[in-house]
Amino acid sequence: MPGSSRSAKITLIFDGDDTLWRTMPLYTQAKRRFFDCMEKLGFGRTEVENSFESRDAKNVDRWGFTVERFRRSMVETLEEFLRAKDEIARPRLVERVSHIAGAVSRNKTRQMPGARAVLRAVPKDVEPTALVAFLATYWDLVWVLDEEQRFHDCRPL
C-alpha cells in the first residue's frame, strides 16, 4: 500500500482455464468420446448430448467447475439412459466412462498465446508462493487480493 511502512503481501488470482492454458479442446474431445460410446450402446447421440449438457450445467451448482463434476455428469447420464432400458450400469462401463472424463486432467494442456508474458508481468513484490491459479473455467478474472484480504478487479476495461 502506498505510504504504508509495512511490506505488503499481494496475491494475484488468475482464471487459468482458457486464459493461461487451453482446456476446452480437452473437454470437447472427452465429450465426443463419451457421445461415441453412448451411441455404440444404442442411444441417440442428440438425446445424449442434450441430456448431458443440461445435467452438467445443473451440476455446476453442486460440484463447481471441476473434473469431478464433469465425470459425475457423464456417469449420471449413462445411468439415466440405461434405466430407461431397465438396465443398470455395470462397474466396467462406469469405469470406462470415468476414464473418458478423467482424460481432461490426464492429458497435457497447451499454453494460451501470451500466457508467459502475463506471468512475467507479475509485479516483483509478489512472492512466487503467493501466485495462485484460480480455476474457474467459464470466468475470465484477474483479481488482486491485498494484505487486508480485499479483492481488486484488475481486468482491463
Secondary structure as GFF3:
##gff-version 3
##sequence-region A 1 157
A	DSSP	beta_strand	11	15	.	.	.	ID=ss1
A	DSSP	beta_strand	21	22	.	.	.	ID=ss2
A	DSSP	alpha_helix	24	40	.	.	.	ID=ss3
A	DSSP	alpha_helix	45	63	.	.	.	ID=ss4
A	DSSP	alpha_helix	67	84	.	.	.	ID=ss5
A	DSSP	alpha_helix	91	106	.	.	.	ID=ss6
A	DSSP	beta_strand	110	111	.	.	.	ID=ss7
A	DSSP	alpha_helix	115	120	.	.	.	ID=ss8
A	DSSP	three_ten_helix	128	130	.	.	.	ID=ss9
A	DSSP	beta_strand	132	134	.	.	.	ID=ss10
A	DSSP	beta_strand	142	145	.	.	.	ID=ss11
A	DSSP	beta_strand	151	153	.	.	.	ID=ss12
###
